[in-house]
Amino acid sequence: MRNFLLLLSFLVVAASQAQTIGVERQRVVLTSPETSFKIYNQVTGERISEEELMEIVRKRGSTYLDKDFNKYGQPTRGYYHPDSAHLTIRNRNQHKQIQPGEELPKFVFTLVDGTKLRSKKLRGKWVLLKFDLVVEFLDYPDYEALAAQVDALDEKYPLVAITCLRDNEENIRTGIGGKYDPIRWMGEGTGFQEKYFISRLPTSVLLDPKGRVVTYFRYHEKMDLEETILRHLSETSTAR
């Protein structure tokens, strides 16, 4: 069951990436964390066995599982919907995405340097989470500009910038190294991208010091972090 779930997870990731970057072949080999979670029929609530799931995949050629995730970005349950077998992360239910003003569910990010960042420990700071593809396809000028913004904001507003990639840690350490400081990096983040219903990459989400979503920056939308923070502070002050 574990090996089958790993294969299924890999196929979903590869298909989603191919759609996002507009290529037919994915040249980057990804690794998926080992998972063992139960799968249920989303309509009936009944458990689906390994044999039943394999038969579904055999008949349809592919399938998609909606999932529940824990704070580590690991799936805890999978749900198969008979009427949406070919869904991918790109067309999941967007109404489930955390909206501005709502608190982002708690998380524990394990960075490539081994540091663990817990959401509760980041309270009091602004947090920018950037979800992106793999090292090979990053927009490096965009990261240079982002690093400069974060560095310039250091004395005005305490801000932590974290990039969550689908790539593995070894590729990130080799391809990124110490570049783009002070941006911090996390690998194998597909679970978090699905957990937060991130459907298009890159997407960034800014959190306020209370852990609430301020806004999303989608795809290559221009980010002016200081202007966004000042506008948010003005709006919240007026609301009081």
FENDA-V387739 format. One record per pair of residues at least 6 apart in sequence whose ideal C-beta (glycine too) atoms are under 7 Angstrom apart, sorted by the first residue. I is the first residue (numbers start at 0). J is the second residue. If there is no record, write none. Layout:
i=I j=J
i=I j=J
This chain:
i=0 j=35
i=0 j=49
i=1 j=33
i=1 j=35
i=3 j=49
i=3 j=53
i=4 j=34
i=5 j=31
i=5 j=33
i=8 j=31
i=9 j=29
i=9 j=31
i=10 j=61
i=11 j=63
i=11 j=87
i=12 j=29
i=12 j=165
i=12 j=189
i=13 j=25
i=14 j=87
i=15 j=87
i=15 j=88
i=15 j=89
i=16 j=25
i=16 j=132
i=16 j=165
i=17 j=23
i=17 j=25
i=18 j=87
i=18 j=89
i=19 j=132
i=19 j=199
i=19 j=200
i=20 j=132
i=20 j=136
i=27 j=133
i=27 j=135
i=27 j=166
i=29 j=165
i=29 j=166
i=29 j=167
i=30 j=167
i=30 j=187
i=32 j=73
i=32 j=187
i=34 j=73
i=34 j=74
i=36 j=74
i=36 j=75
i=36 j=76
i=36 j=77
i=37 j=46
i=37 j=76
i=38 j=47
i=38 j=52
i=38 j=64
i=38 j=77
i=38 j=79
i=39 j=45
i=39 j=46
i=39 j=47
i=39 j=76
i=39 j=78
i=40 j=47
i=40 j=79
i=41 j=65
i=41 j=78
i=41 j=79
i=41 j=80
i=42 j=80
i=42 j=81
i=47 j=79
i=55 j=62
i=55 j=79
i=56 j=62
i=59 j=84
i=61 j=85
i=62 j=79
i=62 j=84
i=63 j=83
i=63 j=84
i=63 j=85
i=63 j=86
i=63 j=87
i=64 j=77
i=64 j=78
i=64 j=79
i=65 j=78
i=65 j=80
i=66 j=74
i=66 j=76
i=66 j=77
i=66 j=78
i=66 j=193
i=67 j=74
i=67 j=75
i=67 j=76
i=68 j=74
i=68 j=75
i=68 j=190
i=68 j=193
i=68 j=194
i=69 j=75
i=70 j=105
i=70 j=106
i=70 j=107
i=71 j=107
i=72 j=188
i=72 j=190
i=72 j=191
i=72 j=194
i=73 j=190
i=74 j=190
i=88 j=192
i=88 j=193
i=88 j=198
i=89 j=198
i=89 j=199
i=91 j=196
i=91 j=198
i=93 j=196
i=93 j=198
i=95 j=196
i=96 j=195
i=96 j=196
i=97 j=103
i=97 j=195
i=97 j=212
i=98 j=212
i=99 j=212
i=99 j=213
i=99 j=214
i=100 j=211
i=100 j=212
i=101 j=211
i=101 j=212
i=102 j=210
i=102 j=211
i=103 j=206
i=103 j=210
i=103 j=212
i=105 j=118
i=105 j=119
i=106 j=118
i=106 j=191
i=107 j=115
i=107 j=117
i=108 j=116
i=108 j=161
i=108 j=185
i=109 j=115
i=109 j=185
i=110 j=116
i=110 j=183
i=110 j=184
i=110 j=185
i=111 j=168
i=111 j=171
i=111 j=172
i=111 j=184
i=111 j=185
i=111 j=186
i=116 j=161
i=118 j=210
i=121 j=159
i=122 j=208
i=122 j=209
i=122 j=210
i=123 j=208
i=124 j=157
i=124 j=158
i=124 j=159
i=124 j=208
i=125 j=156
i=125 j=157
i=125 j=158
i=125 j=205
i=125 j=206
i=125 j=207
i=125 j=208
i=125 j=228
i=126 j=159
i=126 j=206
i=127 j=158
i=127 j=160
i=127 j=203
i=127 j=205
i=127 j=224
i=128 j=161
i=128 j=163
i=128 j=203
i=128 j=204
i=129 j=160
i=129 j=162
i=129 j=163
i=129 j=201
i=129 j=203
i=130 j=163
i=130 j=188
i=130 j=192
i=130 j=197
i=130 j=200
i=130 j=201
i=130 j=202
i=131 j=137
i=131 j=162
i=131 j=164
i=131 j=200
i=131 j=201
i=132 j=164
i=132 j=165
i=132 j=200
i=133 j=164
i=133 j=165
i=133 j=166
i=133 j=170
i=134 j=164
i=134 j=166
i=134 j=170
i=134 j=171
i=134 j=174
i=134 j=175
i=142 j=179
i=142 j=182
i=143 j=179
i=145 j=160
i=145 j=182
i=145 j=222
i=146 j=179
i=146 j=180
i=146 j=181
i=146 j=182
i=148 j=224
i=149 j=158
i=149 j=160
i=149 j=181
i=149 j=182
i=150 j=181
i=152 j=158
i=152 j=224
i=152 j=225
i=156 j=228
i=160 j=181
i=160 j=182
i=160 j=183
i=161 j=183
i=161 j=185
i=162 j=182
i=162 j=184
i=162 j=185
i=163 j=185
i=163 j=188
i=163 j=191
i=163 j=192
i=164 j=171
i=164 j=184
i=164 j=185
i=164 j=186
i=164 j=188
i=165 j=188
i=165 j=189
i=166 j=186
i=167 j=186
i=167 j=187
i=168 j=186
i=168 j=187
i=171 j=184
i=171 j=186
i=175 j=184
i=199 j=217
i=199 j=218
i=201 j=218
i=202 j=215
i=202 j=217
i=203 j=216
i=203 j=222
i=204 j=212
i=204 j=215
i=205 j=213
i=205 j=214
i=205 j=227
i=206 j=212
i=206 j=213
i=207 j=213
i=207 j=231
i=213 j=227
i=213 j=231
i=214 j=227
i=216 j=222
